[in-house]
């Protein structure tokens, strides 16, 4: 099972309409890749610099990586 906090879930639900489905699949690499795709899109959309949302998502990505 992917280790994720309730706070992380709450934030990620803003970006994923299928978050629970991804968590059930229990594939950490696929899950992290999906978060990374959102981070990259955020950077591209903001002149190659992440905005506040991108920074938060990067922090969550790092936390989940370390938790698992």
Helices and strands as residue ranges (DSSP letters): H 6-12, H 19-25, H 28-45, H 52-67
